Amino acid sequence: MPSPRLRTRPKRDATRAAVLDCAQALFAAKGFHRTTVEDIAAAAGFSRGAVYSSFPNKEQVFLALLRRRLALQAETVAAAVAAAPEGAARAQALGRALAEFAAREPGWTPLLMEFWAYALRDPALKNALVDLRREVRGAAVEGGLSDSTIALLIFALANGLGMEWATDPAAFDPAILPRTIERLLHPG
């Protein structure tokens, strides 16, 4: 008599990665609010329980995606800045890298703003977002920006320009951010 087949479950890391990949595509297509955990589970080929075993809720899925995206952005920007000579050229490289990263996924900024507005109304989510933003600004300072205020201004410029670009792509000039960061870091 043949032995019964044991059903194997995907490893937790593989499940988590598949959930994040599917969630990213769904959030980009439908937005944060219109995407459900059921949608994510179905797209990943898992049950809702499998999603919930990796993430307590949809908000934590989004925060994990945001962390993943910010890590990739930090890598991309750091490589571009490190390859540039010191001074104004490095400031220009920072601005270009941020603009090029945003251009790869123009729908990300509106999605981030949708989540951001939602998170500001939930104290626990707001605190998680605050912690994440502080971590990103701290990493930028460690990476060579002069202080956290400069980092805050650069991220605010990048986010604001991302929204303007998403709203009116014809008005977007990809040189705005590099020129502005150069002037901010090297006035005169």
Secondary structure, DSSP 8 states (H G I E B T S, - for coil): -----------HHHHHHHHHHHHHHHHHHH-TTT--HHHHHHHHT--HHHHHHH-SSHHHHHHHHHHHHHHHHHHHHHHHHHHS-STHHHHHHHHHHHHHHHHH-TTHHHHHHHHHHHHTTSHHHHHHHHHHHHHHHHHHHHTT-S-HHHHHHHHHHHHHHHHHHHH-GGG--TTHHHHHHHHHHS--
